[in-house]
């Protein structure tokens, strides 16, 4: 099964207890974009991108995101 097919199986899951993955919109072997809903907002539709956090680059990528957030 391709990674894209695996990502599609994530439909229906909830990320961090607050982002329901309503519909797989597309992606690549390393990431996926889903339609989700933001709680408590009148126009609650949003997109969320999930990125695979495995492999040798994962720790470096997370460190780059943390540095960018600061």
C-alpha positions as CSV (number, residue, x, y, z in Angstrom):
1,X,0.0,0.0,0.0
2,X,1.4,3.4,-0.9
3,X,1.9,6.1,1.7
4,X,-0.9,8.2,0.0
5,X,-3.3,5.3,0.5
6,X,-2.1,5.0,4.2
7,X,-2.7,8.7,4.7
8,X,-6.3,8.3,3.4
9,X,-7.0,5.7,6.1
10,X,-6.5,8.5,8.6
11,X,-9.9,10.0,7.7
12,X,-12.1,10.0,10.8
13,X,-9.2,10.2,13.3
14,X,-8.9,13.1,15.7
15,X,-5.5,14.9,16.2
16,X,-4.6,16.3,19.6
17,X,-8.2,15.6,20.7
18,X,-9.5,18.6,18.8
19,X,-8.9,18.4,15.0
20,X,-11.1,15.8,13.4
21,X,-9.7,14.6,10.1
22,X,-12.9,14.9,8.0
23,X,-11.6,14.4,4.4
24,X,-8.2,13.7,2.9
25,X,-7.5,16.5,0.4
26,X,-4.2,15.2,-0.9
27,X,-0.5,15.1,-0.1
28,X,2.7,13.3,-0.9
29,X,4.6,10.3,0.4
30,X,5.7,12.4,3.4
31,X,2.7,14.6,4.2
32,X,-1.0,14.8,3.9
33,X,-3.6,17.6,4.0
34,X,-7.0,17.1,5.5
35,X,-10.2,19.1,5.9
36,X,-10.9,19.7,9.6
37,X,-13.0,21.9,11.8
38,X,-11.9,24.4,14.4
39,X,-14.0,24.3,17.6
40,X,-15.9,27.4,18.7
41,X,-15.6,29.4,15.4
42,X,-18.5,30.4,13.2
43,X,-16.7,29.5,10.0
44,X,-15.0,26.4,11.3
45,X,-13.6,24.8,8.2
46,X,-9.8,24.7,7.9
47,X,-7.1,22.6,6.4
48,X,-4.4,20.8,8.5
49,X,-1.2,19.4,7.2
50,X,0.3,16.3,8.8
51,X,4.0,15.5,8.2
52,X,5.5,12.1,8.8
53,X,7.8,12.3,11.8
54,X,9.9,9.2,11.3
55,X,13.2,8.6,9.7
56,X,16.6,10.3,10.3
57,X,15.4,13.8,9.4
58,X,12.5,14.0,11.9
59,X,14.4,15.3,14.9
60,X,16.2,17.9,12.8
61,X,12.9,19.1,11.2
62,X,11.3,19.4,14.6
63,X,14.2,21.4,15.9
64,X,13.9,23.8,12.9
65,X,10.2,24.3,13.6
66,X,10.8,25.0,17.3
67,X,13.5,27.5,16.4
68,X,11.2,29.2,13.8
69,X,8.4,29.4,16.4
70,X,10.6,31.3,18.8
